[in-house]
Amino acid sequence: MKIAKNLTHFKGDLFEHLACIILFMKGYKILKRNFKILSAAQIDILALKNDVISIVEVKFRKKMENSLIAISYSQANRLKTSRIQIAKKYKKQVVIDAIFFSLDKPYCLHKKNIF
């Protein structure tokens, strides 16, 4: 059980790192990674481009169709609440993006302003 948990954590870190590289190549500045804004909400990546802050959720599934639906209703609500808190803290426009990874084509999709 511990090995499976460590492997899941490793895969999460790997794809979050890849997402940071993709964002950097698109002109984003990475502000923070893996931090809690509220007691129950963890933000994968906080990035800045053109004076707009992006909360970026990273998802990996074997099939892209599963990756695209991997953000649950409750997780979406936590992200929306986090957006309000981050906007208050940074005094900037905040959007919620997602980067989806899969083993089938397309291997990576960056969806902007998903909520």
Long-range contacts (C-beta under 8 A, 24 or more apart in sequence): 11-60, 12-58, 12-60, 15-58, 15-60, 15-101, 16-44, 16-45, 16-58, 18-101, 18-108, 19-44, 19-45, 19-56, 19-58, 19-99, 19-101, 20-45, 22-99, 22-108, 22-110, 23-47, 23-54, 23-56, 23-99, 23-110, 26-110, 28-54, 37-82, 37-85, 37-86, 38-78, 38-81, 38-82, 38-85, 40-78, 41-78, 41-79, 41-81, 41-82, 43-82, 43-86, 46-86, 48-92, 51-92, 51-93, 52-92, 52-93, 52-94, 52-95, 53-86, 53-87, 53-90, 53-92, 53-93, 53-94, 53-95, 54-94, 54-95, 54-96, 54-97, 54-112, 55-79, 55-82, 55-83, 55-86, 55-94, 55-95, 55-96, 55-97, 56-97, 56-98, 56-99, 57-96, 57-97, 57-98, 57-99, 58-98, 58-99, 58-101, 59-98, 59-99, 59-100, 59-101, 60-100, 60-101, 60-102, 61-100, 61-101, 61-102, 62-102, 62-103, 62-104, 63-102, 63-103, 63-104, 64-100, 64-102, 64-104, 64-105, 64-106, 64-109, 66-102, 67-100, 67-101, 67-102, 67-109, 68-100, 68-109, 70-100, 71-98, 71-114, 76-115, 79-115, 80-115, 83-115
